[in-house]
């Protein structure tokens, strides 16, 4: 693959991608009978936990060509290694109301068995409570600590009881490395719908006005408490089944077109981003 990329011109990349797909299919073909026979160790378990996802059963194979036929060969069983390493807390103190969970205590909610293998767990149960599991990027400790700091303020001030904000219930700590793998947040039943995809020409003026008011009220509440949202954009606003607008994602940063880099993580940036969202909401809707 590296050789192919090094010799390809821009015009050749489409053909290179197809060739790479063909190569994968050719190389993986002999593995199909093996895939059909192997069952994950937890397939008959009543519970599928975060531990199963972080430490999956893994095997290492090599492919050999013998008499012009490909033969997969199992070399050894690979020691289990975590897919997600999480972040260290340094000197950050967790909120006293938050619980620390182990991956074995987090039960994943899946609608289909195949989701166990192909998707990161997001909808989970922690001590019987339905939560959203937000994984932490091991390369961005700053964003993780910023987000936890803000959720700590929200918890202490009780802001989630006043406006549409998620609440944080705890963290998941991998005891093998002592790092925080993810945050456990209140589950918002939105079916993955954000303002970016919920808002369309057919959205009524009444609903637009409702979202405008909710977002303005929530952001004012945050800013008055000394909290800066940061990455203001429609994709960071969830629309739940009751058509209520929730502000999410306090990891900071900025998105070009919504908040300028010079206003990143400032109240001025929050106001500028909100103004653009208001302009989007106030575009003339199509009334049937």
WOKAWO-V686388 format. One record per helix or strand of 3 or more residues. SS is the DSSP state (@ for helix, = for strand). FROM is the first residue (numbers start at 1). TO is the last residue. Records with the same first field share a line. If there is no record, write none. Layout:
BEGIN
SS = FROM-TO ; FROM-TO
END
This chain:
BEGIN
@ = 2-7 ; 10-37 ; 50-54 ; 103-105 ; 115-118 ; 141-157 ; 159-161 ; 195-198 ; 205-224 ; 234-236 ; 261-263 ; 267-281
= = 59-66 ; 69-77 ; 99-101 ; 106-108 ; 123-126 ; 129-135 ; 168-174 ; 179-186 ; 237-239 ; 245-247
END
